[in-house]
Amino acid sequence: MEVDKGVPIPEARKKYPYREMSVGDSFFVDSGGIQNVCNQNYRMGKKLGMSFIARKENGGVRVWRTA
């Protein structure tokens, strides 16, 4: 087995902008299925005390903050 040196650490996974959203704001996710996005919406909604809704749109998923 070889040891590689100087290989950069990849960027952190891109996170959705839940914390910056106001009621009525939305963002578009062009990758990942609606179930994955809905699961993330649920987890972050519980954590932040917010509500989100997601709908399929143009080959991706759009998420709105509802409360």
N, C-alpha and C positions, 0 to 999 in steps of 0.2 A: 504494500500500500504506500502511495506517495503522499508527501506532505506538500501542500501548495502554500506559497507565500505571496502576499500582496494582493489577494483576491478581496475586492471591496464587499462590504456587507450590503445586501440589497435594501432598497428603501422600505420603510414600514408600509404595511398594507394601507391603502387609501381608506380613510374613514368617511362616513357620510356626515354632512354638516348639521346634525341634529341640534347641537347647542346654539348655533347661530340663527336658528329659524324662529320666526314669529308666526302667529296663527295666520293661515292663508298662504304662507310661503311654500314652495315646492322645489324639488330637485329631481333630475332624471338619472337613472342608472341604466347604462347601456349593456352591462354584462351581469350575468347571474339571473336566476329564475325568480319569479314573484314569491315563491315560498321562502327562499332565503332572505329576501328583502323584508317580507312580512315578519319573519322570525326576529330579524334585527330591529325592526320597528317596535315590536312588542318588548324586547329586552331593554332598549333605550327609553321607550316610553315609561316603563316601570321605574327605571333608574332616575330619570329626569322629571318625572311627574307630568309628562306631556302625552298627547295622543296623536297618532299618525295613521294615515290611510294610504294604500297603494293600489294602483290600477295599471294594467298593461297598456302600453302606448308606443307606437312606432317601433316595434321590435325590442323594446326595453320596458322599464317600469318607472312610473312617476310616483313620487311620494309627496304627500301634502301634510302639513301640520294642521290638525283640526282643533286642538285645545292645549 
